[in-house]
Amino acid sequence: MALSRRTLIHAALAAAGVAALAGLAAFAEHRTALGPTDRAGFRPIPWPFEADIWPPGRAWRGNDLDVYVRVKPGMCGDCKTGVVSDEALDRAVEVDRLDPRFAPAGDGRRVRITDLYGRARPYSHRMRYRSLRHAEGIAVTYKCDLVVALIDGDMTDQARRRMAYRFLESNTVQVWVNRQFEER
């Protein structure tokens, strides 16, 4: 029994529809696993860095900024003072993950993210297509653990810097950080 041309076309369209729905479902599952986009426009992206001894962090992209946050349990050498030198900040933040040829663009300064204190320092590095990019590394201490953030974008612009710091203090980031401490 031969199938008519019309039946074959309908079957092909039905198969294409099922394939499209399956693809959409896989994409939706992936996006749901990353988490919601916050009100400021930051959306989660997969952790882009290769695995090392520390647990992977979370990454977000928004407003021409890439924000990478990770918790480093037991990393803090001095639990009372935290990260107090630029050299210790350079080691903790690992800005060389963005570019091994990074260069500090200034001295570090003391910062506060929510109720955690630490240090921040500006860096410059080259993107893959060789354009100059400005980043900022931040390390704050919680008990004897570090919360490390690397913000990549035009951090020389004060409005962008404020936006990035507000995002670090947002529920989006703080809920994730608190979950990391609870799961230990």
C-alpha positions in Angstrom: 0.0 0.0 0.0 1.6 3.3 -1.1 1.1 6.4 0.9 -0.1 9.5 -0.9 2.1 12.5 -1.3 -0.2 14.5 1.0 0.2 11.9 3.8 4.0 12.0 3.5 4.0 15.8 3.7 1.8 15.8 6.8 4.0 13.2 8.4 7.1 15.2 7.7 5.5 18.4 9.1 4.4 16.5 12.2 7.9 15.2 12.7 9.4 18.6 12.3 6.9 20.0 14.8 7.8 17.4 17.3 11.6 18.0 16.8 11.1 21.8 17.2 9.1 21.2 20.5 11.8 18.9 21.8 14.5 21.4 21.0 12.5 24.2 22.7 12.0 22.0 25.8 15.7 21.3 26.0 16.6 25.0 25.7 14.0 25.9 28.4 15.4 23.2 30.7 18.9 24.6 30.3 17.8 28.2 31.0 15.8 27.1 34.0 18.8 25.3 35.4 20.8 28.5 35.1 18.3 30.5 37.1 16.2 33.6 36.5 17.2 36.9 35.0 17.1 39.7 37.6 15.4 43.1 37.3 18.6 44.9 36.5 18.9 42.8 33.3 21.6 40.4 34.4 21.1 36.9 33.1 22.9 33.8 34.2 25.5 32.3 31.8 27.3 29.0 32.2 30.6 29.1 34.2 33.2 29.7 31.5 36.4 28.7 33.3 37.9 25.2 33.4 37.7 23.2 36.6 40.3 23.6 39.4 40.5 22.8 43.1 37.7 25.3 44.0 34.0 24.7 43.4 32.7 26.3 40.2 31.1 29.7 40.6 28.2 31.5 39.0 28.4 33.9 36.1 26.0 36.6 34.9 26.0 38.9 31.9 24.2 42.2 31.7 24.7 45.8 30.6 28.1 45.0 28.9 29.4 43.5 32.1 30.4 40.0 32.9 30.2 39.1 36.6 31.9 36.0 37.9 31.4 35.0 41.6 32.8 32.0 43.5 33.2 30.9 47.0 36.6 29.7 48.1 36.2 27.8 51.4 39.1 28.0 53.8 41.1 30.2 51.4 41.6 33.1 53.8 45.0 33.0 55.3 44.2 35.4 58.2 40.6 35.1 59.3 40.6 38.3 61.3 42.1 40.7 58.7 41.1 39.0 55.5 42.7 40.1 52.2 44.7 43.2 53.0 47.4 43.3 50.3 47.2 43.7 46.5 49.4 40.6 46.1 46.9 38.5 48.1 44.0 39.9 46.1 45.8 39.0 42.8 46.2 35.4 43.9 42.6 35.1 45.2 40.8 36.7 42.3 42.7 34.8 39.6 42.2 37.5 37.0 44.7 35.6 34.8 41.7 33.3 33.9 40.5 36.2 31.7 44.0 36.8 30.2 47.3 35.5 31.4 48.9 38.9 30.5 46.6 40.9 32.8 48.1 44.0 34.3 47.0 45.8 37.5 45.6 49.2 36.5 46.0 50.8 39.9 46.3 50.1 43.6 43.7 48.2 45.5 41.3 49.7 48.0 39.2 48.5 50.8 35.6 47.7 49.9 32.4 46.6 51.5 29.8 44.2 49.8 26.7 43.9 52.0 28.2 43.4 55.4 31.4 41.8 54.2 34.7 43.7 54.0 37.6 43.1 51.7 39.7 44.5 48.9 39.1 45.5 45.2 41.6 46.3 42.5 41.3 47.4 38.9 43.0 45.4 36.1 43.3 45.8 32.4 43.6 42.9 29.9 43.2 42.2 26.2 40.2 40.4 24.8 40.5 37.7 22.1 40.1 40.3 19.4 42.9 42.4 21.0 40.8 45.3 22.3 41.6 46.7 25.8 39.2 45.8 28.5 39.0 46.9 32.1 38.1 44.5 34.9 37.9 44.7 38.7 38.7 41.9 41.1 37.0 41.8 44.5 37.7 39.5 47.5 35.7 39.8 50.7 36.0 37.6 53.8 33.2 35.6 55.5 34.6 33.9 58.6 37.6 32.0 57.2 36.2 31.8 53.6 36.5 34.1 50.7 33.9 35.3 48.3 35.6 36.3 45.1 34.2 38.4 42.3 35.6 39.3 39.0 33.7 42.0 37.0 34.8 42.3 33.4 33.6 45.3 31.4 34.3 49.0 31.4 35.0 49.4 35.1 36.6 52.8 34.6 33.0 54.1 34.1 31.7 55.0 37.6 28.1 54.4 36.7 28.9 50.9 35.5 31.0 50.2 38.7 28.0 51.3 40.9 25.7 49.0 38.8 28.1 46.1 39.2 28.4 46.6 43.0 24.6 46.9 43.3 24.3 43.6 41.4 26.8 41.9 43.8 24.7 43.1 46.7 21.4 42.0 45.1 19.4 39.0 46.2 20.3 37.2 42.9 24.0 37.0 44.0 23.5 36.9 47.8 21.0 34.0 47.7 23.5 32.0 45.6 26.4 32.8 47.9 24.4 31.9 51.1 23.4 28.6 49.5 27.1 27.8 48.9 27.8 28.4 52.6 24.8 26.3 53.7 25.8 23.4 51.5 29.2 23.0 53.1 
